[in-house]
């Protein structure tokens, strides 16, 4: 018996049916580098959110990484996967249970004259389902891969949350800057209205100019509520992302400086990073671990087609009286090897193998699609960053020229050289130029955020 158990143990640790995992043939690093126009393989920064050089933003991101509920959920799922692996690991080990019982049997008087019986028992019950074909080992392989997938998913959630916090913060600053500019323009236009009103009262201009000045001021004031509403919405979004109530948001509005890209993006080259970053993106890595798990589950399904061998045994005491239960002559034991082989299951097991193969094929397609999406996302972020950065430079020059034009136009009107309608048009163009510059500046920062999210720079 001991030799049989030894041979069974040696066999079951060396045999696992099903195909071992082979990494899919994906795009090489050289191909990825060519498609992404990578010029150098510099390591990605771990705390990339500090590149925005904003102390308040850094504090918000780090608080969000600690308190965000989506991250906490991902951590709990990671713990679930780790616990599930521990459960699976012991499934193929011998199981021993202590048991004890009392049985009273009252016989029917219409059957025989046998007396009623009392039966006491106590002992140990052991069972072992020998993993000859590797079903449990394949399940362990699958659960280990799912554990790694949960780890990568947690890292991916952290990256996504950090990017969402930065995006909401940029939107908040954009609307704060628009509000500041709008209120400044409203004050300037109030001064213009006062000047036009004075001229109108003195008969130096007509009612049309006065009405146009009023229209310009009221139209500007009408934009203020929408910016205040947007600011409140983004503040609430930030509070939710970092896991606090809106009134607890640690944000000092007085320290919100105007948006600028000159110091933040001048040194950024989005074509200097390792091409392997695509394969090491958490979502790509998680997709591959899911593929590994599905491949292992195919092997587990194949193992069910083979004979199943199990051993069970009992050692303990049995007696008709409780006082004699633990005497030496009350000892009892038994063992029962069992071999079972599926003969007629109406192709249930074969169809299960076929089903698992289909699921594996789906996981492979998902992995390939995730790689393609990663490359597309990175490339889009690169292009958008460089194009919008160039546009921001043009908008900055345009705004500078428009401010000069507005100043000169107002002086000409004050001197009576032009009609007030020209002042109105110039003021409207100035407001548009200011809003356009703020918008394109914010977009450059959003593009930089999108790039870091796309290459999934790790956050430790």
C-alpha positions in Angstrom: 0.0 0.0 0.0 2.8 2.3 0.9 4.5 1.7 -2.5 1.2 2.4 -4.3 0.8 5.7 -2.5 4.4 6.7 -3.3 4.0 5.8 -7.0 0.7 7.7 -7.1 2.4 10.8 -5.5 5.3 10.7 -7.9 2.9 10.3 -10.9 0.5 13.1 -9.8 3.3 15.7 -9.4 4.7 15.0 -12.8 1.7 14.7 -15.0 -0.6 17.5 -16.1 -2.8 17.0 -19.2 -3.5 19.9 -21.5 -1.2 22.3 -23.3 1.3 24.4 -21.4 1.0 28.1 -21.9 2.9 29.6 -24.8 3.0 33.4 -25.1 1.2 34.7 -28.2 3.2 36.0 -31.0 2.7 39.7 -30.7 4.4 42.7 -32.1 8.1 43.0 -31.4 9.5 46.0 -29.5 11.2 47.1 -32.7 7.9 47.1 -34.6 6.2 49.0 -31.7 9.1 51.5 -31.6 8.8 52.2 -35.3 5.0 52.7 -35.1 5.3 55.0 -32.1 8.2 56.9 -33.6 10.3 56.2 -30.4 13.7 57.9 -30.5 15.1 56.8 -27.2 14.3 54.3 -24.4 14.3 56.4 -21.3 12.6 55.0 -18.2 9.2 56.4 -17.3 8.8 58.4 -14.1 7.0 56.6 -11.3 5.3 59.7 -9.8 4.6 61.3 -13.2 1.8 63.5 -11.7 4.6 65.6 -10.1 5.6 66.7 -13.6 2.8 69.2 -13.5 4.7 71.2 -10.9 1.6 71.9 -8.8 1.7 71.2 -5.1 -2.0 71.1 -4.7 -2.5 68.7 -7.5 0.2 66.4 -6.2 -1.5 66.4 -2.8 -4.9 65.6 -4.4 -3.6 62.7 -6.4 -1.8 61.1 -3.4 -4.9 61.5 -1.2 -6.9 59.9 -4.0 -4.6 57.0 -4.3 -5.2 56.3 -0.6 -8.9 57.0 -0.3 -10.6 56.4 -3.6 -13.3 53.8 -3.3 -12.5 52.2 -6.7 -9.0 51.6 -5.6 -10.2 50.1 -2.3 -12.5 47.8 -4.3 -9.6 46.7 -6.5 -7.6 46.0 -3.3 -10.4 43.8 -2.0 -10.6 41.9 -5.2 -6.9 41.3 -5.0 -7.3 39.9 -1.5 -10.2 37.7 -2.8 -8.0 36.3 -5.6 -5.1 35.7 -3.1 -7.5 33.8 -0.7 -9.0 31.8 -3.6 -5.5 30.7 -4.5 -4.9 29.5 -0.9 -8.2 27.5 -1.0 -7.3 25.9 -4.3 -3.8 24.9 -3.2 -5.1 22.7 -0.4 -7.9 21.1 -2.4 -5.7 18.2 -3.6 -4.1 17.5 -0.2 -5.4 14.7 2.1 -8.3 15.9 4.2 -8.7 14.6 7.8 -11.8 15.1 9.9 -12.6 14.2 13.4 -16.0 12.6 13.9 -18.1 11.1 16.7 -21.6 10.0 17.0 -24.3 8.1 18.7 -26.9 6.0 17.0 -30.0 4.5 18.5 -32.0 2.0 16.4 -35.4 0.9 17.5 -36.6 -2.2 15.6 -40.1 -2.8 14.3 -42.0 -5.4 16.2 -43.6 -6.5 12.9 -40.2 -7.5 11.4 -38.4 -9.6 13.9 -37.7 -10.1 17.6 -34.3 -8.3 17.4 -33.6 -5.9 20.2 -33.1 -2.2 20.0 -29.4 -1.2 19.6 -27.2 1.6 20.8 -24.1 2.4 18.8 -21.3 4.8 19.8 -18.4 5.8 17.5 -15.4 8.2 17.5 -12.4 8.6 15.3 -10.7 10.2 12.3 -11.9 10.1 8.8 -9.4 10.8 6.0 -9.8 11.2 2.3 -7.5 12.0 -0.6 -8.5 12.7 -4.2 -5.3 11.9 -6.1 -4.5 14.6 -8.7 -3.2 12.1 -11.2 -3.9 14.2 -14.3 -3.2 17.6 -13.0 -6.7 19.0 -12.7 -6.0 20.7 -9.4 -2.6 21.9 -10.5 -4.1 23.4 -13.6 -6.7 25.1 -11.3 -3.8 26.4 -9.2 -2.1 27.7 -12.3 -5.3 29.5 -13.3 -5.9 31.0 -9.9 -2.2 32.1 -9.7 -2.7 33.9 -13.0 -5.9 35.5 -11.9 -4.1 36.7 -8.8 -1.5 38.4 -11.0 -4.3 39.8 -13.2 -5.9 41.3 -10.0 -2.5 42.9 -9.1 -2.2 44.4 -12.6 -5.8 45.6 -12.5 -5.2 47.3 -9.2 -2.2 49.1 -10.7 -4.3 50.1 -13.7 -7.1 51.5 -11.5 -4.5 53.6 -9.7 -3.3 55.1 -13.0 -6.9 55.7 -14.2 -7.9 57.4 -10.9 -4.7 59.6 -11.0 -5.5 60.6 -14.6 -9.1 61.4 -13.7 -8.1 63.6 -10.7 -5.6 65.5 -12.9 -8.2 65.9 -15.7 -10.8 67.2 -13.3 -8.3 69.6 -11.7 -7.2 70.9 -15.1 -10.9 71.5 -16.0 -11.4 73.2 -12.7 -8.5 75.5 -13.3 -9.6 76.2 -16.8 -13.0 77.4 -15.6 -11.5 79.3 -12.8 -9.3 81.1 -15.2 -12.2 81.8 -17.6 -14.2 83.2 -14.6 -11.3 85.4 -13.6 -11.0 86.8 -17.2 -14.7 87.2 -17.6 -15.0 89.2 -14.3 -12.0 91.3 -15.4 -13.6 92.0 -18.8 -16.9 92.8 -17.1 -15.2 95.4 -15.0 -13.4 96.9 -18.0 -16.6 96.9 -20.0 -18.4 98.7 -17.1 -15.8 101.4 -17.3 -16.4 101.6 -21.1 -20.1 101.8 -20.5 -19.6 104.6 -18.0 -17.6 106.5 -20.6 -20.1 105.9 -23.3 -22.9 107.0 -21.0 -21.1 110.2 -20.2 -20.7 110.9 -23.9 -24.3 110.1 -24.5 -25.5 112.4 -21.7 -23.4 115.2 -23.2 -24.7 114.5 -26.7 -21.3 113.4 -28.0 -22.6 109.9 -29.1 -25.9 108.4 -30.1 -28.2 105.9 -28.4 -26.9 103.0 -30.6 -23.4 103.2 -29.0 -24.9 103.3 -25.6 -27.1 100.2 -26.3 -24.1 98.4 -27.7 -22.0 99.1 -24.6 -24.9 97.8 -22.4 -25.2 94.7 -24.6 -21.5 94.0 -24.4 -21.5 94.2 -20.6 -24.6 92.1 -20.0 -23.5 89.5 -22.5 -20.2 89.1 -20.6 -21.9 89.0 -17.3 -24.2 86.2 -18.6 -21.1 83.9 -18.9 -20.2 84.1 -15.2 -22.9 81.7 -13.8 -21.9 78.9 -16.2 -18.3 79.1 -15.1 -19.3 79.1 -11.5 -21.5 76.1 -12.1 -18.7 74.2 -13.8 -16.3 75.1 -11.0 -18.7 73.6 -8.5 -19.2 70.5 -10.5 -15.4 69.9 -10.9 -14.9 70.5 -7.2 -17.5 67.9 -6.4 -15.9 65.5 -8.9 -12.5 66.0 -7.3 -14.0 65.3 -3.8 -15.6 62.1 -5.0 -12.3 61.0 -6.6 -10.3 61.5 -3.5 -12.9 60.0 -1.2 -14.1 63.0 0.8 -17.2 65.2 1.0 -17.3 68.4 -1.1 -16.8 70.6 1.9 -13.8 68.6 2.9 -11.9 69.1 -0.4 -8.4 70.3 0.5 -8.2 72.9 -2.2 -7.2 76.5 -1.8 -8.8 78.6 -4.6 -6.5 81.5 -3.9 -3.5 79.4 -4.9 -4.9 78.5 -8.3 -2.5 80.2 -10.7 -3.3 80.8 -14.4 -2.8 77.9 -16.7 0.6 77.8 -18.4 2.5 75.2 -20.5 5.8 77.0 -20.8 7.5 75.5 -17.8 5.6 72.2 -17.7 5.8 70.9 -21.3 8.9 72.5 -22.8 11.2 69.7 -21.7 8.7 66.8 -22.4 9.6 64.5 -25.3 6.8 62.0 -25.6 8.9 59.8 -28.0 11.5 58.8 -25.4 10.3 55.8 -23.5 10.8 52.0 -23.8 8.7 50.2 -26.4 8.2 47.4 -23.9 6.0 49.8 -21.9 3.2 48.6 -24.3 3.5 45.0 -23.2 3.9 46.0 -19.5 0.8 48.2 -19.4 -1.3 46.9 -16.6 -4.3 46.3 -18.8 -2.2 44.4 -21.3 -0.5 42.4 -18.6 -3.8 41.6 -17.0 -5.2 40.5 -20.3 -2.3 38.1 -20.8 -2.8 36.7 -17.2 -6.4 36.1 -18.1 -5.3 34.2 -21.2 -2.9 32.1 -19.0 -5.8 31.3 -16.7 -8.0 30.2 -19.5 -5.3 28.1 -21.0 -4.9 26.3 -17.6 -8.7 25.8 -17.3 -8.6 24.0 -20.7 -6.2 21.5 -19.1 -8.4 21.2 -16.0 -11.3 20.3 -18.3 -9.3 17.7 -20.2 -8.3 16.1 -16.9 -11.9 15.3 -16.2 -11.9 12.9 -19.2 -9.5 10.6 -17.4 -10.0 8.2 -14.5 -10.4 9.6 -11.1 -8.7 7.8 -8.2 -9.4 8.6 -4.6 -8.6 7.0 -1.2 -10.6 7.2 1.9 -10.2 5.6 5.3 -11.4 5.6 8.9 -9.6 4.9 12.2 -11.3 5.1 15.5 -13.4 3.4 18.1 -16.9 1.8 18.0 -18.9 0.1 20.7 -22.4 -0.5 21.8 -21.8 1.2 25.2 -20.3 4.5 25.9 -18.2 3.2 28.8 -16.4 0.7 26.5 -15.9 3.0 23.6 -12.2 3.8 24.1 -11.0 0.4 25.0 -8.3 -1.3 22.9 -10.6 -4.0 21.6 -13.1 -1.3 20.4 -10.6 0.0 17.8 -11.7 -0.1 14.2 -10.4 1.0 10.8 -11.1 0.7 7.1 -9.7 2.0 3.9 -11.4 2.2 0.5 -9.5 3.0 -2.8 -11.9 4.1 -5.5 -11.4 4.4 -9.2 -14.1 6.1 -11.4 -14.2 6.6 -15.1 -16.9 8.5 -17.0 -18.6 6.2 -19.5 -21.9 7.8 -20.5 -22.3 11.5 -19.9 -23.8 12.4 -23.2 -20.6 14.4 -24.3 -20.9 16.7 -21.3 -17.2 16.6 -20.5 -16.1 16.8 -24.2 -18.4 19.8 -24.6 -16.9 21.4 -21.5 -13.4 21.0 -23.1 -14.7 22.6 -26.3 -16.3 25.4 -24.3 -13.1 26.2 -22.4 -11.2 26.3 -25.7 -13.7 28.8 -27.0 -13.2 30.9 -23.9 -9.5 30.7 -24.3 -9.8 31.9 -27.9 -11.8 34.8 -26.7 -9.2 35.7 -24.1 -6.5 35.6 -26.8 -8.5 37.9 -29.0 -9.1 40.2 -26.1 -5.3 40.3 -25.4 -4.5 41.2 -29.0 -7.1 43.9 -29.0 -5.8 45.3 -25.8 -2.3 45.6 -27.3 -3.7 47.3 -30.4 -5.8 49.7 -28.3 -2.7 50.6 -26.2 -0.6 51.5 -29.3 -3.5 53.6 -30.7 -4.0 55.4 -27.4 -0.3 56.2 -27.1 0.0 57.4 -30.7 -3.2 59.6 -30.4 -1.8 61.2 -27.2 1.6 61.9 -28.8 0.0 63.6 -31.8 -2.5 65.6 -29.8 0.2 66.8 -27.5 2.5 68.1 -30.2 -0.2 69.6 -32.3 -1.9 71.4 -29.4 1.4 72.6 -28.0 2.1 74.3 -31.4 -1.4 75.7 -31.4 -0.9 77.0 -27.9 2.1 79.0 -29.1 0.1 80.5 -31.9 -2.8 81.3 -29.6 -0.4 83.0 -27.2 0.9 85.3 -30.0 -2.6 85.9 -31.2 -3.8 86.9 -27.7 -0.9 89.3 -27.3 -1.7 91.0 -30.6 -5.4 91.1 -29.8 -4.7 92.8 -26.4 -2.7 95.5 -28.2 -5.5 96.0 -30.8 -8.1 96.3 -28.0 -6.0 98.9 -26.2 -5.5 101.0 -29.4 -9.1 100.7 -30.4 -10.3 102.1 -27.1 -7.9 105.0 -27.3 -9.1 105.8 -30.9 -12.7 105.8 -29.7 -11.9 108.0 -26.8 -10.3 110.4 -29.2 -13.4 110.3 -31.5 -11.5 108.7 -34.4 -13.7 105.5 -34.8 -17.2 104.4 -34.2 -18.1 102.5 -31.0 -19.1 99.4 -33.0 -15.4 98.8 -33.7 -14.7 98.8 -30.0 -17.5 96.2 -29.5 -16.0 93.9 -32.2 -12.5 94.3 -30.8 -13.7 93.5 -27.2 -15.6 90.5 -28.4 -12.6 89.3 -30.3 -10.4 89.8 -27.2 -12.8 87.7 -25.1 -12.7 84.9 -27.7 -8.9 85.1 -27.9 -8.5 84.8 -24.2 -10.9 81.9 -23.9 -9.2 80.1 -26.9 -5.8 80.5 -25.3 -7.1 79.1 -21.9 -8.8 76.2 -23.7 -5.8 75.2 -25.8 -3.5 75.5 -22.8 -5.7 73.2 -20.8 -5.9 70.8 -23.7 -2.1 70.5 -23.9 -2.1 69.6 -20.2 -4.9 67.1 -20.8 -2.9 65.6 -23.6 0.1 65.1 -21.4 -2.1 63.4 -18.8 -3.5 61.2 -21.6 0.0 60.2 -22.6 1.0 59.2 -19.1 -2.2 57.2 -18.8 -1.6 55.6 -22.2 1.9 54.4 -21.5 0.7 53.5 -18.0 3.6 54.8 -16.1 3.7 52.9 -12.8 2.6 54.6 -9.6 4.4 53.4 -6.5 
